[in-house]
Amino acid sequence: MEKLQLVLVDPMPELCAAWKRHFKNLPGVKIVQDHFEMLSQFDCMVSAANSFGLMDGGVDLAIIRFFGIDLMDKVQQHILSEYLGEQPVGTSFILETGNAQHPYLAHTPTMRVPMRITRTDNIYRAMWAMLLAVHQHNRQPEPKINVIACPGLGTLTGQVPVAEAARQMALAYRHYLWPLQQINWPDAQTRQQAIGFGGDPDD
């Protein structure tokens, strides 16, 4: 597995404290309590997006102010051509930003449209999809992604409690660092039990 630095960046102190608890002892993680624009170094910014690439609020709006409105047009054109207009939650794609210092964006929906996503596994699915997209990108001859800047996923509009968002994000990162070496039902059930959401109406 390629070595990455995961920079978790958010101005919310409660979220940063939750990250520190759940990412404790996981390698390659840096936690920054600030806005992502204050970071001096990152190769790829994660857009905790909606399925339609409408980047007009929250962190997405800050991303567009930072990189320019053309980036939203590129995101939406990619969604139209590759996803027929709706990118599913649980997918992520990498686009070039046009910024030489910060060359990539990982567009990663946590929800179809702005809504509450409490008591779902959307955070895990989004984080996992983003890490897979970076992994697949780094298998190609293009310049590698070494430093990922990732904000809180689902903690604003999605209203996911910060402890739960941090738990699901850390679990996906742990599974990325130590992937399955074989596929069988016991391992699949163990992973699902750890995630804890994703189908049972009584969850």
C-alpha positions in Angstrom: 0.0 0.0 0.0 1.4 3.4 -1.0 2.3 5.7 1.8 0.0 8.7 2.2 -0.3 11.6 4.5 -3.9 12.3 5.5 -4.4 15.8 6.7 -7.7 16.1 8.6 -8.6 19.8 8.5 -11.6 21.5 10.0 -12.1 24.6 12.2 -14.5 22.8 14.5 -12.7 22.0 17.8 -15.1 19.2 18.8 -14.5 17.4 15.5 -10.7 17.7 15.8 -10.9 16.3 19.3 -13.0 13.4 18.0 -10.4 12.8 15.2 -7.6 12.7 17.8 -9.4 10.0 19.7 -10.4 7.8 16.7 -7.3 8.2 14.6 -5.0 7.7 17.6 -2.0 5.5 16.7 -3.0 5.4 13.0 0.1 6.3 10.9 0.3 9.1 8.4 -2.3 11.3 10.0 -2.1 15.0 10.8 -4.9 16.9 12.4 -5.2 20.7 11.8 -7.9 22.8 13.4 -8.2 25.4 10.7 -9.7 26.1 7.3 -8.2 24.1 4.5 -7.1 27.3 2.7 -4.5 27.8 5.5 -2.7 24.6 4.6 0.6 25.2 2.8 0.9 21.7 1.3 -1.6 19.2 -0.1 -1.9 17.4 -3.4 -5.6 16.5 -3.3 -8.5 18.3 -1.6 -11.6 16.2 -0.7 -14.9 17.7 -1.6 -17.5 16.2 0.7 -20.1 16.7 -1.9 -23.6 16.0 -3.1 -24.4 13.7 -6.0 -25.0 16.5 -8.5 -21.8 18.5 -8.1 -23.7 21.6 -6.9 -20.9 23.3 -5.0 -22.6 26.3 -3.6 -22.5 25.9 0.1 -20.3 24.9 3.1 -16.8 23.6 2.3 -17.7 23.1 -1.3 -18.3 26.8 -1.7 -14.9 27.5 -0.1 -13.3 25.1 -2.5 -14.8 26.9 -5.5 -13.7 30.3 -4.1 -10.2 28.9 -3.7 -9.9 27.1 -7.0 -12.4 29.0 -9.2 -15.8 28.4 -10.7 -14.4 26.5 -13.6 -13.7 23.6 -11.3 -17.4 23.1 -10.5 -18.1 23.1 -14.3 -15.5 20.3 -14.7 -17.1 18.4 -11.8 -20.6 18.6 -13.3 -19.5 17.7 -16.8 -17.7 14.6 -15.4 -20.9 13.7 -13.5 -23.0 14.2 -16.7 -20.7 12.1 -18.9 -19.6 9.3 -16.5 -22.6 9.0 -14.1 -25.5 10.2 -16.4 -26.1 13.2 -14.1 -26.1 11.6 -10.7 -22.9 10.4 -8.9 -23.8 7.7 -6.3 -22.9 8.0 -2.7 -20.0 5.5 -2.3 -18.1 6.7 -5.3 -15.3 9.2 -5.7 -13.4 10.6 -8.7 -10.2 12.5 -9.1 -10.1 15.7 -11.3 -7.3 18.1 -12.0 -7.9 21.5 -10.4 -5.6 23.6 -12.6 -3.7 24.7 -9.5 0.0 23.7 -9.7 0.5 23.6 -5.9 -2.7 21.7 -5.2 -3.4 19.8 -8.4 -6.2 17.4 -7.6 -9.8 17.3 -6.2 -11.5 14.1 -5.0 -15.2 14.7 -5.6 -16.9 12.4 -3.0 -20.6 12.6 -2.3 -21.8 12.0 1.2 -25.4 12.5 0.3 -27.6 12.8 -2.8 -28.8 16.3 -2.0 -28.4 18.3 1.2 -30.1 16.3 4.0 -29.6 14.6 7.3 -27.6 11.4 7.0 -27.5 10.4 10.6 -27.6 6.7 11.4 -26.3 5.7 7.9 -22.9 4.4 6.8 -22.6 7.2 4.3 -19.4 8.6 6.0 -17.7 5.2 5.9 -18.7 4.7 2.2 -17.5 8.2 1.2 -14.2 7.9 3.0 -13.6 4.4 1.6 -14.5 5.5 -1.9 -12.1 8.5 -1.7 -9.2 6.3 -0.5 -9.9 3.9 -3.3 -9.9 6.6 -5.9 -6.6 7.9 -4.7 -5.2 4.3 -4.6 -6.4 3.8 -8.2 -5.0 7.2 -9.3 -1.6 6.3 -7.8 -1.4 3.2 -9.9 -1.3 5.3 -13.1 1.7 7.1 -14.5 0.3 10.6 -13.6 1.9 12.5 -10.8 1.1 10.7 -7.5 -1.1 12.0 -4.7 1.0 12.0 -1.5 -0.9 14.4 0.7 -4.7 14.4 1.0 -6.6 17.3 2.7 -9.9 16.0 4.1 -12.5 18.0 6.0 -15.2 16.6 8.2 -17.6 14.4 6.3 -21.3 14.8 7.0 -20.9 16.9 10.1 -22.5 20.1 8.9 -25.6 19.7 6.7 -25.6 16.0 7.3 -25.8 16.5 11.0 -23.8 13.4 11.8 -22.4 13.7 15.4 -18.7 14.4 15.2 -17.8 11.3 17.2 -19.7 9.1 14.8 -18.3 10.8 11.7 -14.7 10.5 13.1 -15.3 6.8 13.9 -16.5 5.9 10.4 -13.7 7.9 8.8 -11.1 6.3 11.0 -12.5 2.8 10.3 -12.3 3.3 6.5 -8.8 4.6 6.9 -7.8 1.6 9.0 -9.3 -0.8 6.4 -7.3 1.0 3.8 -4.1 0.7 5.7 -4.7 -3.0 6.4 -6.8 -4.4 3.6 -8.3 -7.8 3.4 -6.0 -10.6 2.2 -8.8 -13.0 1.4 -12.5 -12.8 1.0 -14.8 -15.0 3.1 -18.1 -14.6 5.0 -16.5 -14.3 8.5 -14.3 -11.4 7.4 -17.2 -9.8 5.6 -19.5 -10.0 8.6 -16.8 -8.8 10.9 -16.3 -5.7 8.7 -20.0 -5.0 8.6 -20.4 -5.4 12.3 -17.6 -2.8 12.8 -19.3 -0.3 10.4 -22.6 -0.9 12.2 -25.0 0.7 9.7 -26.1 0.1 6.2 -29.3 -1.8 6.0 -30.9 -2.8 9.2 -33.9 -0.5 9.9 -33.4 -0.9 13.7 -29.8 0.3 13.6 
